[in-house]
Amino acid sequence: MMRCAVFGASGGIGAALVGQLVARDDVEAVFAGSRRGAVPQGAKIVPFTFDALDESLAQTVAALGAPLDIVLIATGRLTRADGSGPEKALRQLDAGALAEQFSDNAIVPAMIARAVQPLLPRERRCVVAALSARVGSIGDNRLGGWHAYRASKAALNMLLRTIAIEWARSHPRAVVAALHPGTVATALSAPFQRGVAPDKLFTPAMSAAALLRVIDGLTPADSGGFFAWDGTMIPF
């Protein structure tokens, strides 16, 4: 029986991941964490609040108890706090945009990974996965634009890859992965859904189910990889 944690459980994909995990017979408890807003309620769900940029995070996570078999980091931001962006041209970029995007999309997941490390089992498989985005792939970038968001997700991918290398020594059965959830009908993507073919726009439940299928199929040999919702590997 697995104990799972979802950080960002008040978001569309995060809430769907909680719902999918709770429905599984092999899951004992799901710790649903949010920085703000309500999280799903129900049997097996243990809600908690966290601030990934505060030193209190270590104590908050430690209180969840060990072991954590699956940790899913569903935090992130596409636009700035004031709703602007993403920028289409370099002249629209400023230091504030870069700082916000790197904080939400790279620093927050890294701090969560650091905090959960002591709760990960060393003797059996465990998974730590974070939501990334295909536009964060340097090798797949053909269109340009979205400078801050692309760069912050590329930084996230590198952090996860580096964590995977380190944990291969201390937690040899751990799997660390970056996941692209597809284009999902959530508030985050709402301004950018125009022109997306209906069969390419997923509901949060569809995306969450696909991501969990990918996670179930990953082995320690895949640790450090960047995977799309259909299991295909995305270049860094």
C-alpha positions in Angstrom: 0.0 0.0 0.0 1.5 3.3 -1.1 1.5 6.7 0.6 1.4 9.5 -1.9 1.8 13.3 -1.8 0.6 15.8 -4.4 1.9 19.4 -4.1 -0.3 21.8 -6.0 -3.5 19.8 -5.2 -5.8 22.8 -5.6 -5.0 23.2 -9.3 -6.8 21.5 -12.1 -4.2 18.7 -12.8 -3.2 18.4 -9.2 -6.7 17.9 -8.0 -7.3 15.3 -10.8 -4.1 13.5 -9.7 -5.4 13.3 -6.1 -8.7 11.9 -7.4 -7.0 9.3 -9.5 -4.7 8.2 -6.7 -7.5 8.0 -4.2 -9.4 5.6 -6.5 -6.5 3.1 -6.6 -6.6 0.0 -4.4 -2.9 0.1 -3.9 -2.9 3.6 -2.3 -3.3 3.9 1.4 -3.2 7.7 1.8 -2.9 10.8 -0.4 -1.4 14.0 1.2 -3.0 16.9 -0.8 -0.9 20.0 -0.4 -1.8 23.5 -1.5 -0.3 27.0 -1.0 -3.8 28.5 -1.4 -7.3 27.4 -2.2 -9.3 24.3 -1.4 -8.0 20.8 -2.1 -10.2 17.7 -2.8 -11.8 16.2 0.3 -12.6 12.5 1.0 -11.5 9.2 2.4 -7.7 8.6 2.2 -7.1 12.4 1.6 -5.0 14.3 4.1 -4.9 18.0 3.3 -2.0 20.2 4.3 -0.7 23.7 3.4 2.8 24.5 2.5 5.1 27.4 1.6 7.9 26.0 -0.6 10.0 29.2 -0.3 10.0 29.2 3.5 12.2 27.3 5.9 9.0 25.9 7.4 8.7 23.6 4.4 11.0 21.0 6.0 8.9 20.7 9.1 5.6 20.7 7.1 6.8 17.8 4.9 8.4 15.9 7.8 5.0 15.9 9.6 3.6 13.8 6.7 5.7 10.9 7.9 7.7 8.3 6.0 7.6 6.7 3.6 6.4 8.6 0.6 6.2 6.3 -2.3 4.9 8.7 -5.0 5.5 12.5 -4.8 3.9 14.6 -7.6 4.7 18.2 -7.9 1.9 19.9 -9.8 2.9 23.5 -9.1 3.8 26.1 -11.7 2.7 29.3 -13.5 2.5 30.3 -17.1 1.6 34.0 -16.7 2.9 36.5 -14.2 1.1 37.3 -10.9 -0.5 40.3 -12.6 -1.9 38.1 -15.4 0.5 39.4 -18.1 2.6 37.3 -20.4 4.0 35.1 -21.7 6.1 37.4 -23.8 6.2 37.0 -27.5 9.3 39.0 -28.2 12.6 39.7 -26.3 11.7 43.4 -26.0 8.8 42.4 -23.8 11.0 40.5 -21.3 12.1 42.0 -18.0 13.9 40.8 -14.9 10.6 40.6 -12.9 9.1 38.1 -15.4 12.2 35.9 -15.2 12.3 36.1 -11.4 8.7 35.1 -11.1 8.8 32.3 -13.6 12.0 30.8 -12.2 10.6 31.0 -8.7 7.3 29.2 -9.5 8.5 26.8 -12.1 12.0 25.8 -11.0 12.8 26.9 -7.4 9.6 25.8 -5.8 9.8 22.2 -7.2 13.5 22.0 -6.3 12.7 23.0 -2.7 9.9 20.4 -2.5 12.3 17.7 -3.8 14.9 18.6 -1.2 12.2 18.5 1.6 10.8 15.1 0.6 14.2 13.3 0.2 14.3 12.2 3.9 10.9 10.5 3.5 11.7 8.5 0.4 12.3 4.7 0.9 15.8 3.5 0.0 15.0 -0.2 -0.3 12.2 -0.1 -2.8 10.9 1.9 -5.8 9.7 5.4 -5.2 8.8 8.2 -7.7 9.2 12.0 -7.6 7.8 13.6 -10.7 7.1 17.3 -11.6 4.9 18.8 -14.2 7.1 20.4 -16.9 6.1 21.5 -20.4 7.2 20.5 -23.9 8.0 24.2 -24.6 10.8 23.8 -22.0 12.7 21.5 -24.3 15.7 23.2 -25.8 16.0 20.6 -28.5 12.3 20.9 -29.4 12.2 24.7 -29.6 11.2 25.7 -33.1 9.0 28.7 -32.5 10.8 30.9 -29.9 8.9 33.3 -27.7 7.7 32.7 -24.2 11.2 33.4 -23.0 10.8 33.3 -19.2 8.4 30.3 -19.2 10.5 28.2 -21.6 13.7 29.0 -19.7 12.2 28.3 -16.3 10.9 24.9 -17.4 14.2 24.1 -19.0 15.8 24.9 -15.6 13.3 22.6 -13.9 14.3 19.8 -16.3 17.9 20.3 -15.5 17.3 20.3 -11.7 15.3 17.0 -12.0 18.1 15.4 -14.1 20.7 16.5 -11.6 18.6 15.3 -8.6 18.2 11.9 -10.4 22.0 11.5 -10.7 22.5 12.2 -7.0 19.6 10.0 -5.9 20.9 7.1 -8.0 23.6 6.8 -5.4 21.5 7.3 -2.2 18.2 5.9 -3.5 19.1 3.4 -6.3 15.5 2.4 -6.9 14.1 6.0 -7.1 12.6 7.4 -10.3 12.8 11.2 -10.9 11.0 12.5 -13.9 9.8 15.6 -15.7 6.3 15.2 -17.2 4.5 17.0 -20.0 0.8 16.7 -19.3 -0.4 17.8 -22.8 -2.6 20.8 -23.3 -5.1 20.6 -20.5 -8.4 22.6 -20.1 -7.4 24.4 -16.9 -7.3 28.0 -15.9 -3.5 28.1 -16.6 -4.0 27.3 -20.3 -7.4 29.0 -20.8 -6.1 32.0 -22.7 -4.2 29.8 -25.1 -6.7 27.1 -26.0 -8.0 28.8 -29.1 -6.8 26.8 -32.2 -6.2 23.6 -30.2 -7.9 20.7 -31.9 -10.6 19.2 -29.7 -8.9 15.8 -29.6 -5.7 17.5 -28.4 -7.3 19.4 -25.5 -7.5 17.1 -22.5 -9.6 17.3 -19.4 -7.6 17.3 -16.2 -8.9 13.7 -15.5 -7.7 12.5 -18.9 -4.3 14.0 -18.4 -3.9 12.8 -14.8 -4.8 9.2 -15.9 -2.3 9.3 -18.7 0.5 10.7 -16.5 -0.1 8.0 -13.9 0.1 5.3 -16.6 3.5 6.8 -17.6 4.6 6.8 -14.0 3.6 3.2 -13.4 5.7 2.2 -16.4 8.9 4.0 -15.4 11.9 2.2 -13.9 15.0 3.4 -12.2 16.7 3.2 -15.6 14.4 6.0 -16.8 15.2 8.3 -13.9 16.2 11.8 -15.0 14.1 11.6 -18.1 11.5 14.0 -19.6 8.3 12.2 -20.7 5.1 13.3 -22.5 1.7 12.1 -21.4 1.8 9.3 -23.9 5.1 7.9 -22.6 7.3 9.2 -25.4 10.6 10.8 -24.3 11.1 14.5 -25.0 14.6 15.8 -25.7 16.0 18.2 -23.2 
